[in-house]
Amino acid sequence: MPTHHVLILGAGAAGVAAATALARHEDIHVTLVGRTHETPYIRMHITGVAFGPTLPETIHAPLPPVTVLADTATHLDPISRIVHLASGAQLRYDAVIIATGSRPDTLTPGLPGRHTPAARHQVVTLHSIQDAQQIREHLTRTAGPSRVAIYGGGFTGAETASALHAAGHHVALISRSRIPGRASFGAQIAAHITGIHRGKITTFLGRTITADRDRSPLLGITLDDTTTLSADLLITALGNAPTAPGPFSSGVPVDDRLRSTAPHVYAAGSTAIHRDDHLGIWRLDHWADAAAQGQHAAAAVLHDRTGAADPGPYRPRSSYTSLIHGTAITGIGYTMTPATEGQGPGPGTLVTHTLNGALVGVSGVDAVATVHETAQHLHESAA
């Protein structure tokens, strides 16, 4: 007979991983709360829906045997331990894991032309399956190649530029930084990716968009140096911000066990704002790390509710591989710190990311095996 009710808000990577870990325990009843009218899906596959042959129904996330509700959480009261849902229903909990993810940053609302009919239909993000389907519809509307502008050069922007160029579209990459992707890949690897972009697509680096006007059927995009370009579609990839039900609308600060300051409240994934002695204040947004955080948060709940083993402090150790213009960019751990050492840039580049003398991440260019070998020392540095 279950004796503890654990609510999990969010049915993405972190939420599903937490639910899967808790579902194995007979004394825990789990309710997984996703968004209203949305079937949980694997977000890392939405690029295949946008640019490739992947059908939306093939990326549904497999769910564990728990109670699943499609009813967006709108408010959380940590005093009464009640979560309010969009339908008006209320759910009581013994512990809650907030795994509601993030929302994409978009163009400034006051940008000239931002609210024209063309902007509403031809300016999109690539953050959800709905975004991916909208992009797919735009690209398949005409038989020939499209002119696509991408604003932002981090993970999403770089991969999107690569996929569209490979599909034969005319791509213009606009970046506020002269070396886009530094915050995502580190300085050395970002510089290498920038060089690859310049050889493949049109780039406008160190530039911002100052106007987005309707030149039906095209968009007229004006940059801060007065350059104007035309596009069928503008994809913004300007990063994201955490999202969660009130009173955590700006994200959930957590300790190294993923506990929030509110009692019985935990968080995992890109909604979690970590504050620990290892990395300081940090946040990550990629699928594998979100899943690892979900598992860790579940272990922390089990420790606090049932006396199970303490999972210890959470350390980012997940890996990612980003394929950009045929070049494999691989990273393990926390690769966003600027304190890096490495040779290159170029094929075979290996970069070690350190903070306060400790190894916190490893990344490389076309060096998958070497990155994984070097990353073995991550566990030693955290001991």
Salt bridges, closest charged atoms under 4 A:
GLU38 OE2 - ARG35 NH1 3.49
ASP224 OD1 - ARG207 NE 2.55
ASP225 OD2 - ARG207 NE 3.76
ASP232 OD2 - ARG147 NE 3.99
ASP255 OD2 - ARG259 NH1 3.78
ASP256 OD1 - ARG257 NH1 3.26
ASP285 OD1 - ARG43 NH2 3.03
ASP304 OD2 - ARG259 NE 2.90
ASP310 OD2 - ARG257 NH2 3.04
GLU380 OE1 - HIS377 ND1 3.33
